[in-house]
Amino acid sequence: MENRNYNRRFPKEYGFLGSLFYIWFLNFVVAPIGKLLYDIKIEGRENIDKKSKYLFAPNHVSYLDPPFTSLAGKRKVAYMAKQELFTDKNALLRFLVIHLGAFAVNRENPEIATFKTVFDLLKTDWSLGIFPQGKISKENAITTVQKGFVTIAKKAKFDIVPIGICGFDGYSKKLFGKHMTVKVGKPISYKLDDTEIIKQWAAQICELTGLENKLEI
């Protein structure tokens, strides 16, 4: 297993070859799987500018969230991911996390290398992806939000797009075995007050998904 710190990634990793693999994977793996196994529907693409870069901020229900978010946004998205995924025992998961441009974060003690990666990504044509809930949640409500996504959006000067992942109730094992909808919300200006951004994100996610808003800030 490769011994490398994936907190730090460089612009060249998001260049031609990295982009080519990402686009191929999105169109020839994610899109067919989404359609054939999850009968996926995407709503709200008209909310975002085709030429703009954003910080995509979905609710987090499964490992499908990153590829389905990218599919909905029609973007190459570099996701901030917990560092344990880069050494996961599942070789396929590990391969995809690494080769689809994710970068690691130590959730207990974030390293400066992670933030250097974010700033280097600004030199590329990739967008950013962060899960404000911090981890996969099976709750029927938004109860907690990690505030780091706001800090990064402000540093990057990226508006935040809430993404509602709806209908996930387990991984599909047969054609059209599940039915999911991914809803693209309206961009939230990074120029707003931190608390207001968090409130708007939670409100939109709950409106998009039907989750209950129990966030107290």
HELIX and SHEET records of a PDB file:
HELIX    1   1 PRO A   11  TYR A   14  5                                   4    
HELIX    2   2 PHE A   16  PHE A   25  1                                  10    
HELIX    3   3 LEU A   26  VAL A   30  3                                   5    
HELIX    4   4 ALA A   31  TYR A   38  1                                   8    
HELIX    5   5 ARG A   45  ASN A   47  5                                   3    
HELIX    6   6 ASP A   65  GLY A   73  1                                   9    
HELIX    7   7 GLN A   83  THR A   87  5                                   5    
HELIX    8   8 ALA A   91  HIS A   99  1                                   9    
HELIX    9   9 ILE A  112  LEU A  121  1                                  10    
HELIX   10  10 GLY A  148  ALA A  156  1                                   9    
HELIX   11  11 ASP A  194  THR A  209  1                                  16    
SHEET    1   A 7 LYS A  41  GLU A  43  0                                        
SHEET    2   A 7 THR A 181  VAL A 184  1                                        
SHEET    3   A 7 ILE A 160  CYS A 166 -1                                        
SHEET    4   A 7 LEU A  55  PRO A  58  1                                        
SHEET    5   A 7 SER A 127  GLY A 129  1                                        
SHEET    6   A 7 VAL A  77  LYS A  82  1                                        
SHEET    7   A 7 PHE A 103  VAL A 105  1                                        
SHEET    1   B 2 ALA A 141  ILE A 142  0                                        
SHEET    2   B 2 GLU A 212  ASN A 213  1                                        
END                                                                             
